[in-house]
């Protein structure tokens, strides 16, 4: 059996592997969304913008560190596989949306299928609960965006945001969705407001991607759920919302 240090090493190894796989995927996105020479509509992402497809070092370090922490806390090979998949996918989704204001829906779909396959193999009793988390997450945020657009007359959410919350629901279940949205909203308000203040951009006229904050909320909820299982007192009260 691994010691805690052994599980940290396993988590670091899994995090590095997930990072390499994600970097490979990000480099393949341009080929998938590159405009057809005969197409009349331009690509939503400029060709020159693909030069920054690689993840920055802080994101890579955060991915590896979080994977190592979860590996040490859970000490389970199956959960390490699932955690690595979640953290890699959310890191890629968040970074790409922050840079290009677009979500690679193929990454969302592939990750969802892999997680469902993992659930069937390792936690079949929880498959329905996780599936409900995905359905309620995607459907709930979709209808919230529809209501916002009907009241304000403008789009408040991107088309891919409900899919991202649905993906997160496949990990946190329907019980963790409200915590995820709460963390996402608070972090979006604080971080997004700070960025707009520093760049002196108008608050109501500037588009801010919401998926990165949903991803942050998803990771935070997973950590809080694990804290509850470990009976850790830090911020556990958030998970009661």
C-alpha angles and dihedrals in degrees: 000000000000121000119225089267089051091054090048088055091048090050092050091049091049091047093052091048091049091049092053091049091048093049089053090051094049091053089055095053094082091059090052097049100031110128120256109246089230096046119112096208120074122236114263089230122054119234092236091057091065090076090082096052091119118096116250118245096252090056091048093049092047091050094050094043094050091048090051092049093050091046090054093047098043101034092196127123095211093051090046088058092049093045092050090051093049096047094046093049095046092046091053094044093047096046095045093047092047091052101038107017090236135102124224098229091189090065090050093049095045092048092049092052092048092049092049089050089049091050093051091050101041110019106022092159091061097043095097092048092051091045090053088052089056094047096045092044096052095038096044095051091044092056091043089056090048092052092048091051091048093050100039099030091229135089110263098179134042120245092249098049095086089051090053093052089046089053091051089049089062087068106033098035124222090296092064098048097089092050090049093052091045093053091044093051095047094045091045091052094048101037096034092047091049092050092049091047092051094046092041093230122154112264100220098037099047122089114228119187112241098192094078090057092046088053090049089050091050093053091045092051092050089052092047092049089052090048089055091051090050090046089236113165097214111115092327089137089072090067090061091069 
